[in-house]
């Protein structure tokens, strides 16, 4: 090299650790927009496991309309194709390293998309999927059988919970945390006690919760350490009386909960979230409120 000449550094010659550090500031759309196609070194960096511990799809919603028959939503074909393409690219780049997978509450995944996802991130430990409208029993059970390392699940309330909980009990030996984004009735509570007796953390915040279900949870889940019923609409049906909404927890409930490490409650008339739960009759309409409000949880490990 002659005097005065300077070396020209090429992007593909950039140290991999530095390139990965730069890529960590990129969002999902940027990472999957074709950066990995620039050259072999960029593809290697785009596949680094540091970038793919979490696949956060909570910024994506389906383009859908509600319909009166099952699955009660119709998803636009183009919306489905966009999600499939994004999943294909992200899951190929991740190389099976995803540990946390987050879906938006209005992202309606199909059986085929869920199966494809499960097969390509078998090491998953946390799943946040608040909507199961388009997923059949066989689809979610197939995914759970793959996710043997699953420890934490955020799910909607479903009419027939035993099949899901039994599948988790059979396959996910380290399962410890559950969040239910929907009503928790006596059937749901009884199912938890029957199939997940080792559950340690449970959140049923901002929904309708029967007192009977609460008693079953407190008495039956012997290893439960943390229970979050903040902003719940707690109902009771006394003998020969109409259903009523409790304004405070009685001493018998508080005594049963005293063994817990954390018992998170809020039933205040001045609390905005309590007001919203009451106004929505225990079925929170998250679309009416702040964009990321559904991600909040008083239990830190369940917040997003």
N, C-alpha and C positions, 0 to 999 in steps of 0.2 A: 504494500500500500504506500503510495507516494505521500510525501509530507503535505499536510493540509487536507488530505482526504479523511473522511470520518466514516465509521462503520454505520450501516443502515440496519437497524433492528426491525425484524419483521414480526407481525402479530403472532404468527404461528410459532415463533421462537420464544415467546414470553413464558417465563417459568410457570408450570402448571398450578402451583399453590397460589401464585399471585392472580392468575386468570380465574381460578375458582373463587377467590376472595372478591373479585370484581363481579362475577356472575351471581354471587349471593345477594347483590343489591337489585337484581332483575326480578320482575314478577313472572308468574306462570306463563302468561301470553308471550312475553319476550323470550323466555327460555325455550318455548316450543315453536317459535316463529321461523326457525331455520338456522339459528346460530350453530347448531351441531353439524350443519352441512358445509361450513366454511372450510374446514380442513380436519385432518385426523386428530391433531392436538386439541382443537376446539371441541371436537366430539368427545374426546376423553375427558376434558374438563367439564363439559355439560352433563356427563354421566357420573360425576363424582358423588359419592354417597352423602357428602355434606349438604348437597343441594336437594336431596330427595328423602330426608328423614320424614318430612311432612309433605303430603300432597293436599293443598288447600284449595278445594273447588267451591268454597263458600262465596266467591265473587261471581259465580255463574248461576243463572236461573234458567229454567226451561221456559220456552214460549208456549204457554198452554191455555186451555180454557176448561172450565169445570163442566162436567156432563152429569146427567142424573143416574147413569148406570155405572157399574164397576168397569174400570178402576176409578171412576169419578173424575178423571182428568183425561184430556186429549192433548198430546204433545205434538207440536208442529214437526213435520218430517225434517225440515232443515235444522231445527233446534237439536233434534236427535243426532243428525249427521255431524253437527259441530261438536257435540259432546263426544261422540265416538272417535272423531279425529283427534281431539285433544287428549283423550284417554290413551289412544294408541301411541302417540308421540311421547307423552309424559311417562307412560309405563315402560316403554322401550328404553328411554333414557335412564330411568331409575334403576334398572337392572335388579329388581327385586328388593331394593333397600328401603322401601317405604314402610315406616312404622306407624304413622298416624295418617288417617284418611278422613277428610272433612267434606261433606256435601252440604249445600244450601238447603234450607227447609222447603224451597220451591224448585229444587232440582230433582226431577222425577226420572230416576234411573230405571232402565229396563232389565229384565232377567239376563239377557245376553250381555249387556254392558257390565252388570254386576259379576257375572261368571268370568268374563274376560279380565276384569279388575282383580278378582280374588286369585286367579291363577298366576297373575304377574306381580302380586305383592303378598306372597305367602307368609311373610314374617310379621304381618300387621299386628300391632298391639292395641291400637285405639281406633275405633270407628265412630264417626259422628254422621248419622244418616237419619234425619228426622222425618223423612217421607218414604213410605214403602208402597204407595198406591199401585205401582206397576210391577211389583215383585211378587211372584207366587211363592207358596210354601216351599216347593222344591228348590227354587232359586236361592232363597236365603239360607236354607239348610245346607245346600251344596257349598255355599261360600263359607259358612261357619265351620264345616268339616275341614276346609283348607286352612282356616285361620286358627290353628291350634294354640298360637301364642297370644290370642286376644285376651286383653286384661280389662278393657274399658269400652262401654257401648252407650251411645246416645241414640235413642230410638223413639218412634211414635207409640202411642197407645194402640193396641190391636185387639180385635175381638176374641182371638183364640191364642192367648200367649203360651200355653203349655208346650206346643211343638218347638217354639224358638228356645225357650228356657231349657227344655230337655236336651236339645241339640248342643247348647252351650255347656251344660253340665257334663255331657258325654265327651266333648272334644276339647274344651278350653279349661285346662286344669288350673291356670293362674288367674282366672276371671275374678275381678274384685270390685269393679265400679260400674254402676248402672244409672243412667238418667232417662226418665220417661217423660217425653214431651206430650202429655195428654192425660186423660183421666186415669186414675188408679182406683179400681173398684175391688171388691172382695175377691173376685176370681183372680185378678192380677196379683194381688197381695198373697193369696194362698199359693199361687203358682211359684212365686219367688221363694216362699218358705219351703215348698216341696222340692224344688230343683236347684236352688242356689242358696243353700243354708250357710255357705261360707262367705256370702257377700259382705263386704266391709264398708262400702260407700254407696248411698242411694240418694238421688235427688228427684223429687216430683214437684218442683216449684211451679207456681203460676198455673195451677190446674184445679180441677175439682177432685177432692179426696174425701172418701167416706170415713167416718170415725171408725167404723168396723174394720175397714182396710188398714187404717193406721194402727189399731190395736193388734191386728194379726202380724203386721210388720214388726212392731216393738216386742211382741211376745215370741214370735217365731224365728226371727233372724238373730240368733244368739251371738253371732260374731260381728254383727253390725257395729261400726264405730262412729260413722257420720251419717246423719239423716237430715236432709234439707226439705222442709215443707213450707218454705217462705212464700208468702203471698197466695197461699192456697185457699180455695173456697171449701172449707171443711163442713160436711153435711152429716146430719144424724137423723135417723128415723126412729123416734121413740115408740114404744108399744101403743097401738090405738091412736096414734097422732100423725099428722102430716109431717113430711120432711122439713127440717129447719136447718138454717145455717148458723154455725157456732160463731160467737163473737170472741170467745177466748177458750183456751184449753183447760179442762178441769184437772183436778189434783191427781186423779188416777192415771191420766195420760202423762203428766209431768213426772210422776213417780216411776212409771215404766221407762221413761226416756232418760232418767237420771244416770243410768249405767253407761250411756253413750259418751264418747269423748267429745262430740259436738252434736248438738240438737239445734238446728237453725230454723227459727220461726219468725214470722211477721204477720200480724193480723190487725194492723193499725188502720183506723179510718183516715188518717192523714197521709198514709203511704200511697204514692201514685201507682205503684205496681199492684198493690192490693185493690185499689179502686178499679184499675183496668181489668183485673181478673174477675171482679164482681160484675163489671159492666159487660164483659164478654161471657158471663155465666159459666166461668170455669173452662172455657174453650178459647184460649188466646188467639186472637186474629193478629198475628205478628206483623202482617203487611200494613197495618194501620199506624204502626209506631216507628220509632227510629230504626234505621236500616240494620244495624248490628245488635239490636236489643236482644234478639233471640239467642245470641251467643253468650250472654251473661249468666253466671251462676255464682252463688255465694260460696260454693265449694271450689277452691282454686283449681284443682286438678280436672274439673269438669267444664271450666270456662274455656272459651276459645280466644 
